[in-house]
Amino acid sequence: MATRHISRSIVMQSLYEWDFGQMKQDLMSITQKNTEQFGAGLEETAFIFELAKGILENKETIDSVIEKTAPDWPLLQINLLDRNILRIGIYELLYSDKEAVPPKVAINESIELAKNYGGENSRRFINGVLGTVFNVLQEKNGS
C-alpha cells in the first residue's frame, strides 16, 4: 500500500475520532497518536500533518463546499466517515499542489477510502460529490 494512501487513512481515522468527539479534542494530538499507532514503518509523516492541519485551517470553507455540492444532505446528516473522507478529498482538490496531487488522484484516493472503510453507498456518494466539485473547478478555470 502506498505511503500517501496510508497517510490519508491515518488522517481519515484522526478526523473521524475528532468529529466523533464533537471536535472538543485537539486534532493534531489525535493525529500524532494515530500516526504513532498506525504509521509504524512510514519513513515520511509530514504529509499526514500537512493534510490534517490544512483541513483544520480550511474546515469552514470545505464544509461549505460539501453543503453546496450535496444540498439534499445537511452536513450533520452525512455519515461521519463519508463527511471526513469528503473533507480530505475537497481539501486536496482545492488546496493541494496539483502537480503533487492531481485532481483525479485526489478523487480516486477518496473513493478508495470509501471502498475500504465506508458503507454500501459511500463510494458512489463520495464520487458524486467530488465529481461535482471537480466539474465546478473546471468551469471556473475555463477548462
Secondary structure, DSSP 8 states (H G I E B T S, - for coil): --HHHHHHHHHHHHHHHHHHTTT-S-HHHHHHHHHHHH-TT-S--HHHHHHHHHHHHTHHHHHHHHHHH-TTS-GGGS-HHHHHHHHHHHHHHHHS-TTTS-HHHHHHHHHHHHHHHS-TTHHHHHHHHHHHHHHHHHHHTT-
